[in-house]
Amino acid sequence: MSLKIVFALLALSALGGAVIGYVFRWLLVSARKASIEVEVKHILLDAREEAKKITEEAQNKATEVLSTLEQTIAEKEEKVTRQEERVFKREEFLDKKQGELDSEIQAVKGKIEEVKQIKERAEVLLTERGNELAKVAGLSKEQAKEQLYSELERENSEDMMMRTAKLERDGFERLDRKAKDILVTAIHRLGNSVASDTMATAITIPNDDLKGKIIGKEGRNIKAFERATGVEVIIDDTPGSIVFSSYDPLRRAIARVALENLIIDGRIQPAKIEETVEKAKADVNKIIKEKAEAAAFETGVLNLDPRLLMILGRLHFRTSYGQSVLQHSIEMAHIAGMIAEEVGANPQIARAGALLHDIGKALDHEVQGTHVEIGRRILQKFGVQEEVIKAMQAHHEEYPYETAESYIVQVADAISGGRPGARRDSVEQYIKRLSDIEGIANSFEGVEKSYAISAGREVRVFVKPDVMSDFQARELARNIALRIENELKYPGEIKILVVRETRAIEFAR
């Protein structure tokens, strides 16, 4: 009994356990089902959002592709349109060319017909000509000659043109030879001797005993003489000679005349020296006037102001490279006159410009500036013709050549100064002076190179632009000028031109 109860209880327990297990399983399944439904809902929601996003992206991409396709189609349509326009224009051009060809063909056909007609007329004319020539015997001599010349001119026009060109070439050659003959003749006719005074004048005295009298007691006479004349008196052991030294040739001339008069008088003392020097100045002024009047008369340059003649006469005592400046001016006036007559210029203007071209040298020791500028001011002051001033002012190319006479004066200056024997400046001294000028310029720092040009009247200095400024270049020009003045001896003025330039170079490849 107890076993049955046990089995029954066990059975009931098993049945209860099964029921409870089923209930629990059902509850678990229900819970899982609810969780799965929630998860499925989330998945569906995510899927819908993803689908929506993909759809939007697809739509955007489709829009872009469609836009690109539309642009491509538009470009292709435009390209096709341009090609069609080019084809249309080419067809129009070909049509136009075809029309021109047709016109040219018609023109050629017309020319052929015209040539045929001309040929027929020529044959008719030849026949008529033969008939007319048969009547030549009935023409007068002048008519026959004229007809013959006309026929020859028509038949030989090309040969005549060639002959004319040859005559022109030969004419130029003859003119060139003629110009050379004019210059050679001018040089030959005026190959004069030149003065030898430069910076000193030697005076011959009758005997050496006069040297003591000239010196005087304790040197009083020689000091008074030097003070009155402005020259340095050099008395050495050279027998029968006394030397006057001064850069001013006029002072040396006054001293020479004064000493000669003192020697003739025999009384050499300070008071007499002053009186004699004043008299010598008057004598020299008289010589100046006579020389100027003689030069003006010889060259045919008349009606000059007397004060201008006095300045011109001072050139008699002035020398350039051993050549008398007044004699050089007279020589130039003759040369310029001859050349002007040969080339058809104004001989009077040419002679006047040549005679007065160096008048500034008479005062260049006393007035600042180049002798050309000084000369211009002198001529303007005394009312000389403007044509004469233009003729003289360009002989060193400081002013432009404005007239034919200005060229002639420059040529005459070159002939007179450059002919053999005109000047005593030796080639060695000339080359040494140019070399010294360049050496001074090259000795300064920053100078790249320098050249002495215009016969040593100008030195052109090229400086390094990266080393020297514009202000330093100006200062360099002044320093070079000061050194040349202190270290060299030279006639006239030397122009110092400092060139500072920057160059940018590039190559296109």
PANU-54293 format. One record per residue (C-alpha): residue number from 1; x, y, z. Coordinates in pm, whole numbers, plus 50000, padded with zeros to 5 digits. Layout:
BEGIN
+-----+-------+-------+-------+
:   k :     X :     Y :     Z :
+-----+-------+-------+-------+
: NUM :     X :     Y :     Z :
...
+-----+-------+-------+-------+
This chain:
BEGIN
+-----+-------+-------+-------+
:   k :     X :     Y :     Z :
+-----+-------+-------+-------+
:   1 : 50000 : 50000 : 50000 :
:   2 : 50267 : 50229 : 50083 :
:   3 : 50444 : 50151 : 49755 :
:   4 : 50137 : 50239 : 49558 :
:   5 : 50111 : 50559 : 49744 :
:   6 : 50471 : 50626 : 49676 :
:   7 : 50429 : 50543 : 49311 :
:   8 : 50114 : 50750 : 49299 :
:   9 : 50288 : 51041 : 49463 :
:  10 : 50577 : 50995 : 49228 :
:  11 : 50339 : 50988 : 48934 :
:  12 : 50161 : 51294 : 49061 :
:  13 : 50495 : 51462 : 49120 :
:  14 : 50607 : 51375 : 48770 :
:  15 : 50281 : 51495 : 48624 :
:  16 : 50303 : 51818 : 48826 :
:  17 : 50662 : 51863 : 48722 :
:  18 : 50566 : 51811 : 48360 :
:  19 : 50285 : 52062 : 48387 :
:  20 : 50508 : 52312 : 48560 :
:  21 : 50780 : 52250 : 48301 :
:  22 : 50532 : 52302 : 48019 :
:  23 : 50409 : 52621 : 48179 :
:  24 : 50761 : 52748 : 48226 :
:  25 : 50851 : 52654 : 47865 :
:  26 : 50543 : 52829 : 47739 :
:  27 : 50629 : 53139 : 47934 :
:  28 : 50992 : 53122 : 47807 :
:  29 : 50879 : 53080 : 47447 :
:  30 : 50638 : 53369 : 47483 :
:  31 : 50913 : 53589 : 47625 :
:  32 : 51154 : 53492 : 47345 :
:  33 : 50881 : 53548 : 47085 :
:  34 : 50823 : 53900 : 47214 :
:  35 : 51200 : 53970 : 47211 :
:  36 : 51233 : 53837 : 46854 :
:  37 : 50942 : 54053 : 46737 :
:  38 : 51104 : 54360 : 46886 :
:  39 : 51434 : 54270 : 46717 :
:  40 : 51258 : 54206 : 46387 :
:  41 : 51088 : 54545 : 46415 :
:  42 : 51427 : 54709 : 46474 :
:  43 : 51575 : 54525 : 46175 :
:  44 : 51282 : 54627 : 45957 :
:  45 : 51321 : 54988 : 46070 :
:  46 : 51695 : 54984 : 45999 :
:  47 : 51635 : 54819 : 45665 :
:  48 : 51381 : 55083 : 45572 :
:  49 : 51624 : 55365 : 45667 :
:  50 : 51907 : 55198 : 45474 :
:  51 : 51680 : 55148 : 45175 :
:  52 : 51575 : 55510 : 45191 :
:  53 : 51941 : 55623 : 45208 :
:  54 : 52037 : 55396 : 44920 :
:  55 : 51744 : 55525 : 44721 :
:  56 : 51845 : 55887 : 44779 :
:  57 : 52207 : 55816 : 44683 :
:  58 : 52090 : 55634 : 44373 :
:  59 : 51870 : 55928 : 44282 :
:  60 : 52159 : 56178 : 44333 :
:  61 : 52397 : 55965 : 44130 :
:  62 : 52136 : 55924 : 43859 :
:  63 : 52092 : 56304 : 43856 :
:  64 : 52470 : 56360 : 43821 :
:  65 : 52499 : 56099 : 43546 :
:  66 : 52206 : 56256 : 43367 :
:  67 : 52361 : 56604 : 43398 :
:  68 : 52698 : 56476 : 43266 :
:  69 : 52525 : 56305 : 42977 :
:  70 : 52331 : 56619 : 42896 :
:  71 : 52655 : 56829 : 42903 :
:  72 : 52835 : 56574 : 42684 :
:  73 : 52547 : 56572 : 42441 :
:  74 : 52548 : 56955 : 42433 :
:  75 : 52925 : 56965 : 42365 :
:  76 : 52892 : 56708 : 42090 :
:  77 : 52604 : 56901 : 41941 :
:  78 : 52813 : 57225 : 41954 :
:  79 : 53112 : 57046 : 41797 :
:  80 : 52891 : 56908 : 41523 :
:  81 : 52748 : 57257 : 41471 :
:  82 : 53100 : 57408 : 41436 :
:  83 : 53203 : 57136 : 41195 :
:  84 : 52894 : 57203 : 40993 :
:  85 : 52980 : 57576 : 40989 :
:  86 : 53337 : 57503 : 40879 :
:  87 : 53212 : 57273 : 40607 :
:  88 : 52967 : 57541 : 40498 :
:  89 : 53240 : 57810 : 40492 :
:  90 : 53475 : 57578 : 40305 :
:  91 : 53206 : 57513 : 40050 :
:  92 : 53152 : 57890 : 40017 :
:  93 : 53530 : 57944 : 39980 :
:  94 : 53552 : 57669 : 39719 :
:  95 : 53259 : 57819 : 39535 :
:  96 : 53428 : 58159 : 39546 :
:  97 : 53758 : 58014 : 39423 :
:  98 : 53576 : 57833 : 39150 :
:  99 : 53418 : 58161 : 39049 :
: 100 : 53759 : 58336 : 39052 :
: 101 : 53911 : 58055 : 38847 :
: 102 : 53632 : 58084 : 38600 :
: 103 : 53689 : 58460 : 38584 :
: 104 : 54066 : 58413 : 38540 :
: 105 : 54006 : 58155 : 38268 :
: 106 : 53780 : 58401 : 38091 :
: 107 : 54043 : 58677 : 38141 :
: 108 : 54317 : 58451 : 38001 :
: 109 : 54100 : 58371 : 37704 :
: 110 : 54046 : 58743 : 37659 :
: 111 : 54423 : 58807 : 37684 :
: 112 : 54485 : 58537 : 37425 :
: 113 : 54242 : 58707 : 37193 :
: 114 : 54404 : 59045 : 37272 :
: 115 : 54751 : 58904 : 37200 :
: 116 : 54625 : 58768 : 36872 :
: 117 : 54485 : 59109 : 36785 :
: 118 : 54810 : 59280 : 36891 :
: 119 : 55007 : 59035 : 36681 :
: 120 : 54786 : 59109 : 36385 :
: 121 : 54823 : 59484 : 36441 :
: 122 : 55200 : 59443 : 36478 :
: 123 : 55214 : 59262 : 36147 :
: 124 : 55009 : 59542 : 35993 :
: 125 : 55239 : 59802 : 36153 :
: 126 : 55548 : 59623 : 36029 :
: 127 : 55400 : 59628 : 35683 :
: 128 : 55320 : 59997 : 35718 :
: 129 : 55667 : 60061 : 35859 :
: 130 : 55821 : 59895 : 35558 :
: 131 : 55612 : 60115 : 35340 :
: 132 : 55708 : 60425 : 35538 :
: 133 : 56078 : 60339 : 35533 :
: 134 : 56048 : 60329 : 35159 :
: 135 : 55960 : 60697 : 35183 :
: 136 : 56260 : 60789 : 35405 :
: 137 : 56438 : 60937 : 35109 :
: 138 : 56169 : 61202 : 35105 :
: 139 : 56221 : 61299 : 35477 :
: 140 : 56435 : 61588 : 35593 :
: 141 : 56766 : 61524 : 35778 :
: 142 : 56619 : 61627 : 36116 :
: 143 : 56304 : 61415 : 36068 :
: 144 : 56503 : 61110 : 35970 :
: 145 : 56737 : 61159 : 36268 :
: 146 : 56445 : 61197 : 36509 :
: 147 : 56274 : 60885 : 36373 :
: 148 : 56599 : 60689 : 36397 :
: 149 : 56655 : 60800 : 36758 :
: 150 : 56298 : 60704 : 36853 :
: 151 : 56341 : 60358 : 36705 :
: 152 : 56676 : 60311 : 36879 :
: 153 : 56532 : 60428 : 37211 :
: 154 : 56246 : 60178 : 37191 :
: 155 : 56470 : 59890 : 37089 :
: 156 : 56757 : 59963 : 37333 :
: 157 : 56581 : 60106 : 37641 :
: 158 : 56719 : 59831 : 37870 :
: 159 : 57075 : 59882 : 37748 :
: 160 : 57039 : 60257 : 37803 :
: 161 : 56921 : 60201 : 38162 :
: 162 : 57223 : 59979 : 38234 :
: 163 : 57451 : 60238 : 38078 :
: 164 : 57294 : 60512 : 38293 :
: 165 : 57349 : 60307 : 38612 :
: 166 : 57713 : 60252 : 38514 :
: 167 : 57761 : 60625 : 38452 :
: 168 : 57615 : 60698 : 38798 :
: 169 : 57863 : 60457 : 38962 :
: 170 : 58152 : 60605 : 38766 :
: 171 : 58030 : 60952 : 38859 :
: 172 : 58041 : 60871 : 39231 :
: 173 : 58393 : 60736 : 39192 :
: 174 : 58503 : 61050 : 39007 :
: 175 : 58346 : 61268 : 39275 :
: 176 : 58531 : 61073 : 39545 :
: 177 : 58860 : 61116 : 39361 :
: 178 : 58782 : 61486 : 39312 :
: 179 : 58717 : 61531 : 39686 :
: 180 : 59049 : 61366 : 39766 :
: 181 : 59225 : 61589 : 39511 :
: 182 : 59072 : 61897 : 39675 :
: 183 : 59198 : 61795 : 40020 :
: 184 : 59546 : 61701 : 39895 :
: 185 : 59573 : 62028 : 39703 :
: 186 : 59468 : 62226 : 40011 :
: 187 : 59732 : 62052 : 40222 :
: 188 : 60002 : 62094 : 39958 :
: 189 : 59937 : 62465 : 39905 :
: 190 : 59950 : 62542 : 40276 :
: 191 : 60233 : 62325 : 40408 :
: 192 : 60386 : 62610 : 40608 :
: 193 : 60642 : 62598 : 40884 :
: 194 : 60524 : 62628 : 41242 :
: 195 : 60627 : 62813 : 41556 :
: 196 : 60851 : 62641 : 41807 :
: 197 : 60768 : 62831 : 42129 :
: 198 : 60580 : 62628 : 42387 :
: 199 : 60630 : 62729 : 42749 :
: 200 : 60962 : 62913 : 42728 :
: 201 : 61124 : 63178 : 42511 :
: 202 : 61501 : 63210 : 42468 :
: 203 : 61646 : 63560 : 42431 :
: 204 : 61988 : 63617 : 42277 :
: 205 : 62208 : 63876 : 42452 :
: 206 : 62521 : 64043 : 42306 :
: 207 : 62753 : 63926 : 42584 :
: 208 : 62741 : 63745 : 42914 :
: 209 : 62837 : 64058 : 43108 :
: 210 : 62477 : 64174 : 43073 :
: 211 : 62360 : 63885 : 43289 :
: 212 : 62505 : 64054 : 43597 :
: 213 : 62335 : 64384 : 43514 :
: 214 : 62004 : 64205 : 43454 :
: 215 : 62033 : 64034 : 43793 :
: 216 : 62134 : 64358 : 43966 :
: 217 : 62260 : 64412 : 44316 :
: 218 : 62119 : 64146 : 44546 :
: 219 : 61885 : 64048 : 44260 :
: 220 : 61684 : 64371 : 44268 :
: 221 : 61668 : 64412 : 43889 :
: 222 : 61559 : 64057 : 43810 :
: 223 : 61298 : 64064 : 44089 :
: 224 : 61157 : 64392 : 43960 :
: 225 : 61152 : 64255 : 43604 :
: 226 : 60972 : 63934 : 43707 :
: 227 : 60722 : 64131 : 43916 :
: 228 : 60645 : 64372 : 43629 :
: 229 : 60618 : 64111 : 43352 :
: 230 : 60485 : 63805 : 43540 :
: 231 : 60744 : 63570 : 43387 :
: 232 : 61023 : 63368 : 43539 :
: 233 : 61370 : 63473 : 43421 :
: 234 : 61614 : 63181 : 43399 :
: 235 : 61979 : 63283 : 43386 :
: 236 : 62218 : 62988 : 43374 :
: 237 : 62559 : 62905 : 43231 :
: 238 : 62433 : 62889 : 42874 :
: 239 : 62643 : 63147 : 42687 :
: 240 : 62464 : 63437 : 42516 :
: 241 : 62116 : 63330 : 42620 :
: 242 : 61845 : 63408 : 42878 :
: 243 : 61521 : 63212 : 42903 :
: 244 : 61175 : 63344 : 42993 :
: 245 : 60934 : 63084 : 43130 :
: 246 : 60557 : 63136 : 43155 :
: 247 : 60241 : 62954 : 43049 :
: 248 : 60110 : 63284 : 42901 :
: 249 : 60278 : 63353 : 42564 :
: 250 : 60165 : 63716 : 42575 :
: 251 : 60361 : 63775 : 42894 :
: 252 : 60670 : 63616 : 42736 :
: 253 : 60633 : 63844 : 42434 :
: 254 : 60610 : 64156 : 42653 :
: 255 : 60911 : 64041 : 42855 :
: 256 : 61111 : 63978 : 42536 :
: 257 : 61036 : 64325 : 42394 :
: 258 : 61105 : 64492 : 42729 :
: 259 : 61441 : 64317 : 42774 :
: 260 : 61550 : 64399 : 42419 :
: 261 : 61468 : 64766 : 42478 :
: 262 : 61652 : 64764 : 42812 :
: 263 : 61959 : 64614 : 42648 :
: 264 : 61950 : 64880 : 42376 :
: 265 : 61905 : 65158 : 42635 :
: 266 : 62172 : 65018 : 42864 :
: 267 : 62011 : 65147 : 43184 :
: 268 : 61881 : 64849 : 43377 :
: 269 : 61729 : 64948 : 43711 :
: 270 : 61390 : 64892 : 43882 :
: 271 : 61237 : 65228 : 43784 :
: 272 : 61354 : 65197 : 43422 :
: 273 : 61235 : 64838 : 43411 :
: 274 : 60877 : 64939 : 43504 :
: 275 : 60876 : 65217 : 43246 :
: 276 : 61013 : 64989 : 42975 :
: 277 : 60764 : 64713 : 43051 :
: 278 : 60471 : 64956 : 43014 :
: 279 : 60613 : 65070 : 42682 :
: 280 : 60659 : 64707 : 42578 :
: 281 : 60294 : 64637 : 42654 :
: 282 : 60195 : 64917 : 42418 :
: 283 : 60431 : 64782 : 42152 :
: 284 : 60289 : 64431 : 42188 :
: 285 : 59934 : 64565 : 42164 :
: 286 : 60036 : 64735 : 41841 :
: 287 : 60179 : 64407 : 41713 :
: 288 : 59857 : 64231 : 41813 :
: 289 : 59649 : 64481 : 41618 :
: 290 : 59875 : 64461 : 41313 :
: 291 : 59877 : 64081 : 41312 :
: 292 : 59498 : 64065 : 41347 :
: 293 : 59438 : 64318 : 41068 :
: 294 : 59684 : 64137 : 40844 :
: 295 : 59514 : 63802 : 40913 :
: 296 : 59168 : 63946 : 40843 :
: 297 : 59290 : 64110 : 40523 :
: 298 : 59474 : 63798 : 40405 :
: 299 : 59170 : 63576 : 40457 :
: 300 : 58914 : 63828 : 40329 :
: 301 : 58721 : 63841 : 40657 :
: 302 : 58643 : 64210 : 40686 :
: 303 : 58424 : 64444 : 40896 :
: 304 : 58519 : 64282 : 41227 :
: 305 : 58486 : 64482 : 41550 :
: 306 : 58824 : 64637 : 41648 :
: 307 : 58795 : 64487 : 41996 :
: 308 : 58741 : 64145 : 41840 :
: 309 : 59051 : 64198 : 41626 :
: 310 : 59255 : 64271 : 41940 :
: 311 : 59145 : 63938 : 42087 :
: 312 : 59218 : 63759 : 41758 :
: 313 : 59567 : 63912 : 41739 :
: 314 : 59661 : 63761 : 42075 :
: 315 : 59657 : 63420 : 41904 :
: 316 : 59981 : 63526 : 41732 :
: 317 : 60155 : 63461 : 42063 :
: 318 : 59962 : 63142 : 42141 :
: 319 : 60083 : 62800 : 42026 :
: 320 : 59921 : 62458 : 42025 :
: 321 : 60157 : 62158 : 41997 :
: 322 : 60419 : 62399 : 41864 :
: 323 : 60182 : 62532 : 41595 :
: 324 : 60101 : 62906 : 41596 :
: 325 : 59726 : 62931 : 41662 :
: 326 : 59685 : 63247 : 41451 :
: 327 : 59881 : 63097 : 41163 :
: 328 : 59678 : 62778 : 41204 :
: 329 : 59355 : 62984 : 41186 :
: 330 : 59473 : 63169 : 40873 :
: 331 : 59568 : 62839 : 40713 :
: 332 : 59229 : 62695 : 40803 :
: 333 : 59050 : 62996 : 40653 :
: 334 : 59223 : 62942 : 40318 :
: 335 : 59150 : 62568 : 40325 :
: 336 : 58785 : 62623 : 40422 :
: 337 : 58741 : 62884 : 40150 :
: 338 : 58880 : 62652 : 39882 :
: 339 : 58666 : 62359 : 39994 :
: 340 : 58352 : 62577 : 40015 :
: 341 : 58406 : 62704 : 39661 :
: 342 : 58450 : 62350 : 39532 :
: 343 : 58138 : 62207 : 39702 :
: 344 : 57909 : 62507 : 39650 :
: 345 : 57891 : 62633 : 40010 :
: 346 : 57934 : 62996 : 40124 :
: 347 : 58312 : 63067 : 40112 :
: 348 : 58281 : 63389 : 40314 :
: 349 : 58104 : 63216 : 40605 :
: 350 : 58347 : 62923 : 40590 :
: 351 : 58655 : 63150 : 40597 :
: 352 : 58516 : 63361 : 40883 :
: 353 : 58421 : 63052 : 41087 :
: 354 : 58766 : 62901 : 41032 :
: 355 : 58954 : 63223 : 41118 :
: 356 : 58758 : 63273 : 41441 :
: 357 : 58720 : 62906 : 41542 :
: 358 : 58995 : 62915 : 41810 :
: 359 : 58947 : 63273 : 41930 :
: 360 : 58848 : 63138 : 42272 :
: 361 : 59207 : 63020 : 42321 :
: 362 : 59315 : 63383 : 42352 :
: 363 : 59131 : 63403 : 42684 :
: 364 : 59108 : 63042 : 42805 :
: 365 : 59377 : 63110 : 43069 :
: 366 : 59163 : 63391 : 43211 :
: 367 : 58802 : 63272 : 43159 :
: 368 : 58648 : 62946 : 43280 :
: 369 : 58520 : 62700 : 43018 :
: 370 : 58629 : 62532 : 42697 :
: 371 : 58776 : 62750 : 42424 :
: 372 : 58472 : 62671 : 42203 :
: 373 : 58225 : 62799 : 42462 :
: 374 : 58444 : 63101 : 42536 :
: 375 : 58470 : 63173 : 42162 :
: 376 : 58090 : 63153 : 42119 :
: 377 : 58037 : 63405 : 42397 :
: 378 : 58299 : 63640 : 42248 :
: 379 : 58145 : 63629 : 41898 :
: 380 : 57793 : 63677 : 42035 :
: 381 : 57910 : 63972 : 42242 :
: 382 : 58058 : 64148 : 41938 :
: 383 : 57759 : 64079 : 41711 :
: 384 : 57914 : 63831 : 41469 :
: 385 : 57670 : 63665 : 41226 :
: 386 : 57488 : 63360 : 41360 :
: 387 : 57595 : 63159 : 41053 :
: 388 : 57962 : 63222 : 41142 :
: 389 : 57901 : 63112 : 41504 :
: 390 : 57730 : 62793 : 41383 :
: 391 : 58023 : 62728 : 41150 :
: 392 : 58288 : 62761 : 41425 :
: 393 : 58114 : 62602 : 41725 :
: 394 : 58106 : 62243 : 41593 :
: 395 : 58475 : 62196 : 41508 :
: 396 : 58527 : 61982 : 41822 :
: 397 : 58174 : 61831 : 41803 :
: 398 : 58065 : 62005 : 42124 :
: 399 : 57769 : 62136 : 41924 :
: 400 : 57580 : 61966 : 41637 :
: 401 : 57664 : 62033 : 41272 :
: 402 : 57386 : 62271 : 41164 :
: 403 : 57523 : 62400 : 40831 :
: 404 : 57746 : 62284 : 40549 :
: 405 : 58005 : 62541 : 40657 :
: 406 : 58028 : 62380 : 41005 :
: 407 : 58137 : 62053 : 40841 :
: 408 : 58388 : 62242 : 40626 :
: 409 : 58545 : 62419 : 40927 :
: 410 : 58583 : 62084 : 41109 :
: 411 : 58747 : 61927 : 40801 :
: 412 : 58979 : 62226 : 40758 :
: 413 : 59080 : 62200 : 41125 :
: 414 : 59164 : 61832 : 41082 :
: 415 : 59366 : 61904 : 40766 :
: 416 : 59564 : 62194 : 40914 :
: 417 : 59637 : 62018 : 41243 :
: 418 : 59692 : 61671 : 41102 :
: 419 : 59912 : 61736 : 40802 :
: 420 : 60276 : 61625 : 40836 :
: 421 : 60494 : 61883 : 41006 :
: 422 : 60210 : 62097 : 41134 :
: 423 : 60256 : 62009 : 41500 :
: 424 : 60559 : 61915 : 41700 :
: 425 : 60391 : 61681 : 41945 :
: 426 : 60572 : 61350 : 41885 :
: 427 : 60392 : 61020 : 41851 :
: 428 : 60573 : 60880 : 42155 :
: 429 : 60464 : 61169 : 42378 :
: 430 : 60109 : 61145 : 42248 :
: 431 : 60086 : 60771 : 42315 :
: 432 : 60247 : 60810 : 42658 :
: 433 : 59997 : 61079 : 42754 :
: 434 : 59704 : 60860 : 42652 :
: 435 : 59852 : 60567 : 42842 :
: 436 : 59904 : 60780 : 43154 :
: 437 : 59543 : 60906 : 43139 :
: 438 : 59407 : 60551 : 43120 :
: 439 : 59646 : 60439 : 43394 :
: 440 : 59521 : 60706 : 43634 :
: 441 : 59159 : 60612 : 43564 :
: 442 : 59224 : 60238 : 43607 :
: 443 : 59402 : 60291 : 43939 :
: 444 : 59076 : 60373 : 44120 :
: 445 : 58881 : 60098 : 44295 :
: 446 : 58562 : 59987 : 44122 :
: 447 : 58680 : 60080 : 43770 :
: 448 : 58623 : 59799 : 43521 :
: 449 : 58795 : 59957 : 43220 :
: 450 : 58872 : 60298 : 43070 :
: 451 : 58950 : 60439 : 42726 :
: 452 : 59118 : 60766 : 42625 :
: 453 : 58945 : 60892 : 42311 :
: 454 : 58918 : 61207 : 42095 :
: 455 : 59296 : 61248 : 42078 :
: 456 : 59322 : 61242 : 42456 :
: 457 : 59061 : 61514 : 42508 :
: 458 : 58816 : 61269 : 42667 :
: 459 : 58851 : 60964 : 42891 :
: 460 : 58557 : 60726 : 42918 :
: 461 : 58553 : 60524 : 43242 :
: 462 : 58330 : 60218 : 43291 :
: 463 : 58264 : 60121 : 43654 :
: 464 : 58119 : 59809 : 43817 :
: 465 : 57754 : 59890 : 43903 :
: 466 : 57739 : 59642 : 44192 :
: 467 : 58041 : 59802 : 44359 :
: 468 : 57979 : 60173 : 44297 :
: 469 : 57664 : 60386 : 44339 :
: 470 : 57561 : 60683 : 44123 :
: 471 : 57687 : 60928 : 44386 :
: 472 : 58022 : 60746 : 44407 :
: 473 : 58047 : 60756 : 44026 :
: 474 : 58015 : 61137 : 44033 :
: 475 : 58277 : 61156 : 44307 :
: 476 : 58503 : 60925 : 44104 :
: 477 : 58485 : 61158 : 43802 :
: 478 : 58594 : 61450 : 44019 :
: 479 : 58881 : 61254 : 44178 :
: 480 : 59010 : 61140 : 43836 :
: 481 : 58999 : 61500 : 43710 :
: 482 : 59197 : 61623 : 44012 :
: 483 : 59466 : 61356 : 43970 :
: 484 : 59502 : 61427 : 43597 :
: 485 : 59537 : 61800 : 43671 :
: 486 : 59803 : 61736 : 43935 :
: 487 : 60005 : 61465 : 43762 :
: 488 : 59991 : 61534 : 43385 :
: 489 : 60070 : 61819 : 43150 :
: 490 : 59836 : 61854 : 42854 :
: 491 : 59691 : 62124 : 42627 :
: 492 : 59329 : 62239 : 42662 :
: 493 : 59082 : 62039 : 42871 :
: 494 : 59016 : 61669 : 42924 :
: 495 : 58658 : 61551 : 42968 :
: 496 : 58606 : 61266 : 43220 :
: 497 : 58293 : 61060 : 43148 :
: 498 : 58205 : 60791 : 43405 :
: 499 : 57957 : 60530 : 43280 :
: 500 : 57764 : 60317 : 43530 :
: 501 : 57511 : 60082 : 43369 :
: 502 : 57325 : 59768 : 43476 :
: 503 : 57243 : 59504 : 43218 :
: 504 : 56984 : 59226 : 43261 :
: 505 : 57037 : 58930 : 43026 :
: 506 : 56805 : 58633 : 42981 :
: 507 : 56768 : 58369 : 42709 :
: 508 : 56443 : 58243 : 42556 :
: 509 : 56474 : 57877 : 42466 :
+-----+-------+-------+-------+
